């Protein structure tokens, strides 16, 4: 038989815990020496101890556990079935938390890199990202208009697919030689995603980018938006770069953790390089 000290060591617990379980009628010693009062346990009671611990982790009190253990083992099947469902649900929640932590780390790193490049002119960057795009209804929206409704609509669609929306958001628009900011019309809302859903609705388009882009980063400003865009196109001409027909804008809120957020954004304008 096992002494109480050996039993405690094998179970990874304390002697005091075993004495408490004995006192509560959960795990009585298999034998108590009549002369010394020492408690002894059997190997089979190790399994019972682990069962008690598992039930404790589910939130059950010691009194509820004692009542449960007095039932016929066959009657406990429904209990274990419900516990299995709870464990699977917890695993899903932890998985979603892991995705969100990874997403936040990646987004903050990207925003930091954009801040480092802000005000330094166009540069070539390697992009490796997966995005979902949603067409903007009616006639699209220009940079002069607050895009909250379009962003919110895509966020809702992502949530319906059990995807946690990214903090950043962006838009696609035709790459042209615009003379006025009002001429730029966003055609699609875009958001980066960390995992690809099994089924994608027809109105959403999956975009996998693994190419070089010409980009320019800046603190978002309506007054300077067009000049940054022209700087991007001028850099392409000077470097004899051939660009894709679609340009993008990606924005990160810099004060999202404050009550009055949405005042300052780090933004990036860019387009894919298709050759020289």
Backbone torsions as a table, in degrees:
resi	resn	phi	psi	omega
1	UNK	NA	165.1	-175.5
2	UNK	-102.7	132.0	174.3
3	UNK	-68.9	163.5	-178.7
4	UNK	-63.3	-33.3	177.6
5	UNK	-67.2	-42.7	178.6
6	UNK	-66.0	-41.9	178.7
7	UNK	-60.6	-44.1	179.3
8	UNK	-61.2	-42.7	-179.1
9	UNK	-64.7	-43.0	-179.1
10	UNK	-66.8	-31.5	-178.4
11	UNK	-89.5	-7.5	-177.9
12	UNK	68.0	38.0	-178.8
13	UNK	-134.3	-167.6	-179.1
14	UNK	-109.9	160.1	176.0
15	UNK	-61.8	-36.9	-179.7
16	UNK	-62.1	-37.8	178.7
17	UNK	-65.7	-42.4	178.8
18	UNK	-63.6	-38.7	177.9
19	UNK	-66.3	-37.1	177.1
20	UNK	-65.0	-45.0	178.9
21	UNK	-61.5	-36.0	177.7
22	UNK	-66.2	-46.4	-178.6
23	UNK	-61.9	-36.4	-179.0
24	UNK	-82.6	-0.8	179.3
25	UNK	77.8	17.0	-179.5
26	UNK	-88.2	-43.1	-174.6
27	UNK	-141.6	72.3	-180.0
28	UNK	-68.3	145.1	178.2
29	UNK	-60.3	142.2	179.2
30	UNK	-67.4	-28.9	179.8
31	UNK	-154.0	139.5	174.4
32	UNK	-120.5	123.3	-179.2
33	UNK	-64.5	122.7	-176.3
34	UNK	-65.3	-25.5	-178.4
35	UNK	-88.2	-48.9	-175.3
36	UNK	-92.5	-21.5	-176.5
37	UNK	79.7	5.1	179.7
38	UNK	-67.6	141.0	178.6
39	UNK	-94.6	143.7	177.5
40	UNK	-131.9	147.6	-176.7
41	UNK	-128.0	164.5	176.9
42	UNK	-104.5	163.4	178.0
43	UNK	-61.3	-34.1	-179.0
44	UNK	-63.7	-24.5	-179.1
45	UNK	-75.3	-14.0	175.4
46	UNK	-63.2	-41.1	178.4
47	UNK	-63.2	-41.0	-179.9
48	UNK	-63.9	-39.7	177.6
49	UNK	-60.9	-46.0	-179.9
50	UNK	-62.3	-34.6	177.3
51	UNK	-65.3	-43.3	178.7
52	UNK	-61.5	-45.1	179.6
53	UNK	-60.7	-42.5	179.5
54	UNK	-61.8	-43.7	-179.9
55	UNK	-66.0	-34.9	176.4
56	UNK	-61.9	-39.8	-178.6
57	UNK	-66.0	-21.3	177.9
58	UNK	-80.8	-5.2	179.1
59	UNK	101.4	1.8	179.4
60	UNK	-74.1	143.2	175.8
61	UNK	-78.4	166.1	179.2
62	UNK	-63.4	-35.7	178.3
63	UNK	-65.0	-42.0	178.9
64	UNK	-66.6	-36.5	178.6
65	UNK	-66.0	-42.8	179.5
66	UNK	-60.5	-42.8	178.9
67	UNK	-64.7	-39.1	180.0
68	UNK	-65.4	-42.2	-176.4
69	UNK	-71.5	-15.1	178.2
70	UNK	-81.1	-9.8	179.8
71	UNK	-78.4	163.8	174.9
72	UNK	-66.7	134.9	-179.2
73	UNK	-50.3	-33.5	179.8
74	UNK	-64.1	-34.3	-178.7
75	UNK	-71.8	-13.1	-178.2
76	UNK	-84.3	-4.1	-175.9
77	UNK	-60.4	-43.3	-179.6
78	UNK	-63.8	-34.4	177.9
79	UNK	-62.9	-46.8	-178.4
80	UNK	-69.0	-32.2	175.6
81	UNK	-62.6	-44.5	-179.7
82	UNK	-67.8	-35.5	178.5
83	UNK	-67.4	-36.9	177.7
84	UNK	-62.8	-42.6	178.6
85	UNK	-63.3	-40.1	180.0
86	UNK	-65.7	-38.3	179.4
87	UNK	-66.6	-43.2	179.1
88	UNK	-63.6	-37.8	177.7
89	UNK	-65.2	-41.1	178.6
90	UNK	-64.9	-39.7	177.8
91	UNK	-61.6	-40.4	178.5
92	UNK	-64.4	-42.3	178.9
93	UNK	-63.2	-42.1	179.3
94	UNK	-65.9	-36.8	177.8
95	UNK	-64.2	-42.5	178.6
96	UNK	-65.3	-38.2	177.3
97	UNK	-64.2	-40.1	179.1
98	UNK	-62.6	-42.6	178.4
99	UNK	-62.4	-43.2	-178.1
100	UNK	-66.2	-40.4	178.4
101	UNK	-62.8	-45.5	179.1
102	UNK	-62.6	-40.5	-179.5
103	UNK	-63.9	-44.5	179.9
104	UNK	-64.1	-42.9	178.9
105	UNK	-60.2	-45.5	-177.9
106	UNK	-66.7	-41.2	-178.4
107	UNK	-66.8	-42.4	179.5
108	UNK	-65.6	-35.0	176.9
109	UNK	-66.4	-43.0	179.1
110	UNK	-65.2	-42.8	178.9
111	UNK	-63.3	-38.1	178.5
112	UNK	-64.2	-42.4	178.6
113	UNK	-65.0	-38.6	178.1
114	UNK	-64.5	-39.3	178.2
115	UNK	-64.0	-36.2	178.7
116	UNK	-65.5	-32.6	-178.8
117	UNK	-88.5	-13.6	-175.6
118	UNK	-59.0	131.5	177.5
119	UNK	80.3	5.3	-177.4
120	UNK	-106.8	7.7	176.6
121	UNK	87.9	177.1	-178.2
122	UNK	-66.1	150.7	177.1
123	UNK	-152.2	160.2	179.4
124	UNK	-95.9	132.0	-179.3
125	UNK	-132.9	149.9	175.5
126	UNK	-91.9	124.4	-178.1
127	UNK	-110.5	130.6	173.9
128	UNK	-131.9	101.2	-173.6
129	UNK	-154.3	156.0	173.9
130	UNK	-119.1	131.7	-176.2
131	UNK	-133.6	160.3	168.5
132	UNK	-119.2	137.0	179.3
133	UNK	-119.8	146.3	179.6
134	UNK	-129.2	126.0	178.9
135	UNK	-60.5	142.0	175.7
136	UNK	-87.5	124.2	-174.9
137	UNK	-66.6	165.9	-179.4
138	UNK	62.4	-124.7	-172.5
139	UNK	-107.3	18.7	-179.0
140	UNK	76.3	-177.2	179.9
141	UNK	-136.0	145.7	178.1
142	UNK	-90.4	165.6	177.4
143	UNK	-59.7	-20.5	-179.0
144	UNK	-71.9	-16.2	-175.2
145	UNK	-103.2	140.0	176.2
146	UNK	-63.6	127.1	-173.7
147	UNK	-93.0	20.3	-172.0
148	UNK	-54.7	-44.0	-176.8
149	UNK	-63.9	-43.1	-178.9
150	UNK	-65.5	-41.8	179.4
151	UNK	-66.7	-44.1	-179.7
152	UNK	-61.0	-38.5	-179.6
153	UNK	-63.6	-43.4	178.5
154	UNK	-67.6	-38.7	177.1
155	UNK	-58.8	-43.0	179.6
156	UNK	-63.5	-39.1	179.6
157	UNK	-66.3	-39.9	178.5
158	UNK	-64.4	-42.6	179.1
159	UNK	-62.5	-36.0	177.7
160	UNK	-66.0	-21.4	177.2
161	UNK	-96.8	10.5	-179.3
162	UNK	62.0	36.9	175.8
163	UNK	-112.5	128.2	178.3
164	UNK	-75.7	118.8	-177.0
165	UNK	-62.8	140.7	177.5
166	UNK	-70.8	155.2	177.4
167	UNK	-67.2	-38.0	179.6
168	UNK	-78.0	161.6	173.8
169	UNK	-150.2	163.8	-177.4
170	UNK	-156.0	179.5	-177.3
171	UNK	-143.6	154.9	173.0
172	UNK	-111.6	146.3	175.5
173	UNK	-156.1	156.7	-178.2
174	UNK	-62.8	137.9	176.4
175	UNK	-83.5	109.0	180.0
176	UNK	-139.5	172.1	178.2
177	UNK	-88.8	71.6	-175.5
178	UNK	-67.3	141.8	177.6
179	UNK	-102.8	-18.1	-179.6
180	UNK	-141.1	146.5	-177.3
181	UNK	-60.7	-30.9	-178.7
182	UNK	-67.2	-16.1	-180.0
183	UNK	-78.0	-22.8	179.3
184	UNK	-76.7	124.8	-179.4
185	UNK	-126.6	117.4	175.5
186	UNK	-66.3	130.8	179.7
187	UNK	-102.4	-28.0	-177.9
188	UNK	-140.0	145.9	169.1
189	UNK	-94.4	140.2	-179.3
190	UNK	-130.9	149.5	174.7
191	UNK	-145.3	140.7	176.6
192	UNK	-76.0	144.8	177.4
193	UNK	-129.0	153.3	-178.9
194	UNK	-95.6	-26.9	180.0
195	UNK	-133.3	145.7	-177.4
196	UNK	-93.0	124.5	179.1
197	UNK	-66.8	153.3	-179.7
198	UNK	-64.3	-36.0	-179.3
199	UNK	-129.0	131.3	-179.0
200	UNK	-115.5	122.7	178.5
201	UNK	-57.0	155.7	-174.7
202	UNK	-62.6	-30.7	-176.5
203	UNK	-82.8	-6.6	175.5
204	UNK	-101.1	140.4	-180.0
205	UNK	-117.7	129.8	177.7
206	UNK	-85.5	128.9	179.7
207	UNK	-120.5	123.4	175.1
208	UNK	-112.6	113.4	-178.3
209	UNK	-105.2	124.3	178.3
210	UNK	-145.5	61.3	-171.9
211	UNK	-148.1	177.1	176.4
212	UNK	-89.7	139.2	-179.6
213	UNK	-128.1	149.1	170.0
214	UNK	-96.4	126.2	-173.1
215	UNK	-137.3	160.0	173.3
216	UNK	-141.7	132.7	-176.6
217	UNK	-111.3	145.6	-177.2
218	UNK	-164.1	160.8	171.1
219	UNK	-73.9	122.7	-171.3
220	UNK	-55.3	129.7	-179.7
221	UNK	-153.2	125.7	177.1
222	UNK	-62.5	-37.1	-176.4
223	UNK	-65.5	-34.7	-175.4
224	UNK	-106.0	-0.6	-175.0
225	UNK	-55.1	-51.2	-174.6
226	UNK	-67.2	-35.1	179.9
227	UNK	-67.3	-36.9	176.0
228	UNK	-65.7	-40.5	178.6
229	UNK	-62.0	-43.7	178.7
230	UNK	-66.0	-34.3	176.5
231	UNK	-61.7	-37.2	178.4
232	UNK	-63.1	-47.9	-178.9
233	UNK	-68.3	-36.9	178.4
234	UNK	-63.6	-39.8	179.1
235	UNK	-64.1	-36.9	178.8
236	UNK	-65.4	-40.7	179.6
237	UNK	-66.4	-42.7	-179.5
238	UNK	-65.3	-33.8	-179.4
239	UNK	-93.6	4.0	179.5
240	UNK	56.2	44.0	178.9
241	UNK	-94.8	137.4	174.7
242	UNK	-94.3	126.0	-174.8
243	UNK	-109.6	155.8	175.8
244	UNK	-68.0	166.3	-175.9
245	UNK	-82.6	-4.1	-177.8
246	UNK	-118.8	134.8	175.0
247	UNK	-108.6	162.1	179.2
248	UNK	-133.0	158.6	168.9
249	UNK	-129.4	132.0	174.7
250	UNK	-123.4	134.0	-179.2
251	UNK	-129.7	142.0	175.1
252	UNK	-121.2	127.1	174.2
253	UNK	-70.5	133.1	-177.3
254	UNK	-90.7	-11.2	-177.3
255	UNK	-129.3	37.6	-174.9
256	UNK	-64.1	-21.4	-177.3
257	UNK	-85.8	-3.0	-179.8
258	UNK	-96.7	159.5	-179.3
259	UNK	-61.7	-47.5	179.8
260	UNK	-95.7	70.9	-178.8
261	UNK	-85.4	173.5	177.3
262	UNK	87.3	13.2	-178.8
263	UNK	-91.5	-34.6	-175.9
264	UNK	-127.5	136.2	-179.8
265	UNK	-133.6	144.8	166.3
266	UNK	-97.9	127.5	-173.4
267	UNK	-122.7	158.5	177.0
268	UNK	-137.4	130.4	170.1
269	UNK	-107.0	140.5	-179.3
270	UNK	-165.3	172.3	176.3
271	UNK	-157.7	154.2	-174.7
272	UNK	-74.7	140.4	176.5
273	UNK	-90.1	123.7	-177.0
274	UNK	-108.6	-4.6	178.1
275	UNK	156.6	-174.8	178.7
276	UNK	-120.1	NA	NA
